């Protein structure tokens, strides 16, 4: 899956909060939002987001989230 398709699917989370805060996602989310985002990613892309994946590096920006998702899709063969 290409990055643009991943961005489009992530764009619907919380009425576009990730798109509106693409450069600094973590400042726009609280801890419950982050849990819901990981669940959303898992159900939307059919991948597992483990505790080891929930890092500042992976969730700092929309680009970082897209990179993580694309990497997992490639590994999981989705």
PyMOL CGO cylinders between C-alpha atoms (Angstrom):
from pymol import cmd
from pymol.cgo import CYLINDER

trace = [
    CYLINDER, 0.00, 0.00, 0.00, 1.33, 3.41, -0.90, 0.3, 1, 1, 1, 1, 1, 1,
    CYLINDER, 1.33, 3.41, -0.90, 1.80, 6.21, 1.61, 0.3, 1, 1, 1, 1, 1, 1,
    CYLINDER, 1.80, 6.21, 1.61, -0.96, 8.33, 0.04, 0.3, 1, 1, 1, 1, 1, 1,
    CYLINDER, -0.96, 8.33, 0.04, -3.49, 5.53, 0.57, 0.3, 1, 1, 1, 1, 1, 1,
    CYLINDER, -3.49, 5.53, 0.57, -2.37, 5.15, 4.19, 0.3, 1, 1, 1, 1, 1, 1,
    CYLINDER, -2.37, 5.15, 4.19, -2.73, 8.90, 4.75, 0.3, 1, 1, 1, 1, 1, 1,
    CYLINDER, -2.73, 8.90, 4.75, -6.22, 8.87, 3.25, 0.3, 1, 1, 1, 1, 1, 1,
    CYLINDER, -6.22, 8.87, 3.25, -7.33, 6.06, 5.55, 0.3, 1, 1, 1, 1, 1, 1,
    CYLINDER, -7.33, 6.06, 5.55, -5.75, 7.69, 8.62, 0.3, 1, 1, 1, 1, 1, 1,
    CYLINDER, -5.75, 7.69, 8.62, -7.42, 10.97, 7.70, 0.3, 1, 1, 1, 1, 1, 1,
    CYLINDER, -7.42, 10.97, 7.70, -10.80, 9.78, 8.94, 0.3, 1, 1, 1, 1, 1, 1,
    CYLINDER, -10.80, 9.78, 8.94, -9.57, 9.16, 12.49, 0.3, 1, 1, 1, 1, 1, 1,
    CYLINDER, -9.57, 9.16, 12.49, -11.22, 11.62, 14.90, 0.3, 1, 1, 1, 1, 1, 1,
    CYLINDER, -11.22, 11.62, 14.90, -12.56, 13.83, 12.11, 0.3, 1, 1, 1, 1, 1, 1,
    CYLINDER, -12.56, 13.83, 12.11, -9.14, 14.51, 10.63, 0.3, 1, 1, 1, 1, 1, 1,
    CYLINDER, -9.14, 14.51, 10.63, -7.16, 15.27, 13.78, 0.3, 1, 1, 1, 1, 1, 1,
    CYLINDER, -7.16, 15.27, 13.78, -4.06, 13.60, 12.35, 0.3, 1, 1, 1, 1, 1, 1,
    CYLINDER, -4.06, 13.60, 12.35, -4.20, 15.66, 9.16, 0.3, 1, 1, 1, 1, 1, 1,
    CYLINDER, -4.20, 15.66, 9.16, -4.82, 18.89, 11.08, 0.3, 1, 1, 1, 1, 1, 1,
    CYLINDER, -4.82, 18.89, 11.08, -1.83, 18.20, 13.36, 0.3, 1, 1, 1, 1, 1, 1,
    CYLINDER, -1.83, 18.20, 13.36, 0.41, 16.35, 10.89, 0.3, 1, 1, 1, 1, 1, 1,
    CYLINDER, 0.41, 16.35, 10.89, 3.63, 17.87, 12.18, 0.3, 1, 1, 1, 1, 1, 1,
    CYLINDER, 3.63, 17.87, 12.18, 3.00, 17.26, 15.89, 0.3, 1, 1, 1, 1, 1, 1,
    CYLINDER, 3.00, 17.26, 15.89, 0.45, 14.51, 16.39, 0.3, 1, 1, 1, 1, 1, 1,
    CYLINDER, 0.45, 14.51, 16.39, 1.32, 13.85, 20.03, 0.3, 1, 1, 1, 1, 1, 1,
    CYLINDER, 1.32, 13.85, 20.03, 0.41, 17.36, 21.12, 0.3, 1, 1, 1, 1, 1, 1,
    CYLINDER, 0.41, 17.36, 21.12, -3.12, 16.82, 19.78, 0.3, 1, 1, 1, 1, 1, 1,
    CYLINDER, -3.12, 16.82, 19.78, -3.74, 13.42, 21.41, 0.3, 1, 1, 1, 1, 1, 1,
    CYLINDER, -3.74, 13.42, 21.41, -4.18, 12.37, 25.02, 0.3, 1, 1, 1, 1, 1, 1,
    CYLINDER, -4.18, 12.37, 25.02, -3.38, 8.87, 26.25, 0.3, 1, 1, 1, 1, 1, 1,
    CYLINDER, -3.38, 8.87, 26.25, -6.88, 7.52, 25.51, 0.3, 1, 1, 1, 1, 1, 1,
    CYLINDER, -6.88, 7.52, 25.51, -6.71, 8.96, 21.98, 0.3, 1, 1, 1, 1, 1, 1,
    CYLINDER, -6.71, 8.96, 21.98, -3.40, 7.17, 21.48, 0.3, 1, 1, 1, 1, 1, 1,
    CYLINDER, -3.40, 7.17, 21.48, -4.90, 3.85, 22.55, 0.3, 1, 1, 1, 1, 1, 1,
    CYLINDER, -4.90, 3.85, 22.55, -7.86, 4.42, 20.23, 0.3, 1, 1, 1, 1, 1, 1,
    CYLINDER, -7.86, 4.42, 20.23, -5.49, 5.36, 17.40, 0.3, 1, 1, 1, 1, 1, 1,
    CYLINDER, -5.49, 5.36, 17.40, -3.51, 2.14, 17.78, 0.3, 1, 1, 1, 1, 1, 1,
    CYLINDER, -3.51, 2.14, 17.78, -6.76, 0.15, 17.74, 0.3, 1, 1, 1, 1, 1, 1,
    CYLINDER, -6.76, 0.15, 17.74, -7.91, 2.09, 14.68, 0.3, 1, 1, 1, 1, 1, 1,
    CYLINDER, -7.91, 2.09, 14.68, -4.63, 1.36, 12.89, 0.3, 1, 1, 1, 1, 1, 1,
    CYLINDER, -4.63, 1.36, 12.89, -4.87, -2.34, 13.75, 0.3, 1, 1, 1, 1, 1, 1,
    CYLINDER, -4.87, -2.34, 13.75, -8.44, -2.69, 12.51, 0.3, 1, 1, 1, 1, 1, 1,
    CYLINDER, -8.44, -2.69, 12.51, -8.01, -0.49, 9.44, 0.3, 1, 1, 1, 1, 1, 1,
    CYLINDER, -8.01, -0.49, 9.44, -4.79, -2.04, 8.16, 0.3, 1, 1, 1, 1, 1, 1,
    CYLINDER, -4.79, -2.04, 8.16, -4.99, -5.54, 9.63, 0.3, 1, 1, 1, 1, 1, 1,
    CYLINDER, -4.99, -5.54, 9.63, -1.66, -5.20, 11.44, 0.3, 1, 1, 1, 1, 1, 1,
    CYLINDER, -1.66, -5.20, 11.44, -0.58, -5.50, 15.04, 0.3, 1, 1, 1, 1, 1, 1,
    CYLINDER, -0.58, -5.50, 15.04, 0.69, -2.42, 16.88, 0.3, 1, 1, 1, 1, 1, 1,
    CYLINDER, 0.69, -2.42, 16.88, 2.48, -3.73, 19.95, 0.3, 1, 1, 1, 1, 1, 1,
    CYLINDER, 2.48, -3.73, 19.95, 3.60, -1.81, 22.99, 0.3, 1, 1, 1, 1, 1, 1,
    CYLINDER, 3.60, -1.81, 22.99, 7.10, -1.79, 21.53, 0.3, 1, 1, 1, 1, 1, 1,
    CYLINDER, 7.10, -1.79, 21.53, 5.72, 0.18, 18.57, 0.3, 1, 1, 1, 1, 1, 1,
    CYLINDER, 5.72, 0.18, 18.57, 4.09, 2.92, 20.65, 0.3, 1, 1, 1, 1, 1, 1,
    CYLINDER, 4.09, 2.92, 20.65, 7.03, 5.27, 20.84, 0.3, 1, 1, 1, 1, 1, 1,
    CYLINDER, 7.03, 5.27, 20.84, 7.54, 9.00, 20.44, 0.3, 1, 1, 1, 1, 1, 1,
    CYLINDER, 7.54, 9.00, 20.44, 9.48, 8.26, 17.25, 0.3, 1, 1, 1, 1, 1, 1,
    CYLINDER, 9.48, 8.26, 17.25, 6.62, 6.28, 15.68, 0.3, 1, 1, 1, 1, 1, 1,
    CYLINDER, 6.62, 6.28, 15.68, 3.82, 8.66, 16.70, 0.3, 1, 1, 1, 1, 1, 1,
    CYLINDER, 3.82, 8.66, 16.70, 5.46, 12.10, 16.65, 0.3, 1, 1, 1, 1, 1, 1,
    CYLINDER, 5.46, 12.10, 16.65, 4.03, 13.09, 13.28, 0.3, 1, 1, 1, 1, 1, 1,
    CYLINDER, 4.03, 13.09, 13.28, 1.69, 11.84, 10.58, 0.3, 1, 1, 1, 1, 1, 1,
    CYLINDER, 1.69, 11.84, 10.58, 4.73, 11.00, 8.45, 0.3, 1, 1, 1, 1, 1, 1,
    CYLINDER, 4.73, 11.00, 8.45, 6.15, 8.85, 11.27, 0.3, 1, 1, 1, 1, 1, 1,
    CYLINDER, 6.15, 8.85, 11.27, 2.87, 6.99, 11.69, 0.3, 1, 1, 1, 1, 1, 1,
    CYLINDER, 2.87, 6.99, 11.69, 2.63, 6.41, 7.93, 0.3, 1, 1, 1, 1, 1, 1,
    CYLINDER, 2.63, 6.41, 7.93, 6.21, 5.12, 7.88, 0.3, 1, 1, 1, 1, 1, 1,
    CYLINDER, 6.21, 5.12, 7.88, 5.48, 2.69, 10.72, 0.3, 1, 1, 1, 1, 1, 1,
    CYLINDER, 5.48, 2.69, 10.72, 2.26, 1.46, 9.11, 0.3, 1, 1, 1, 1, 1, 1,
    CYLINDER, 2.26, 1.46, 9.11, 3.86, 1.03, 5.68, 0.3, 1, 1, 1, 1, 1, 1,
    CYLINDER, 3.86, 1.03, 5.68, 6.75, -0.87, 7.25, 0.3, 1, 1, 1, 1, 1, 1,
    CYLINDER, 6.75, -0.87, 7.25, 4.39, -3.19, 9.09, 0.3, 1, 1, 1, 1, 1, 1,
    CYLINDER, 4.39, -3.19, 9.09, 2.23, -3.74, 6.02, 0.3, 1, 1, 1, 1, 1, 1,
    CYLINDER, 2.23, -3.74, 6.02, 5.34, -4.77, 4.10, 0.3, 1, 1, 1, 1, 1, 1,
    CYLINDER, 5.34, -4.77, 4.10, 6.41, -7.21, 6.84, 0.3, 1, 1, 1, 1, 1, 1,
    CYLINDER, 6.41, -7.21, 6.84, 2.95, -8.62, 7.37, 0.3, 1, 1, 1, 1, 1, 1,
    CYLINDER, 2.95, -8.62, 7.37, 2.31, -9.05, 3.66, 0.3, 1, 1, 1, 1, 1, 1,
    CYLINDER, 2.31, -9.05, 3.66, -0.93, -7.07, 3.74, 0.3, 1, 1, 1, 1, 1, 1,
]
cmd.load_cgo(trace, "trace")
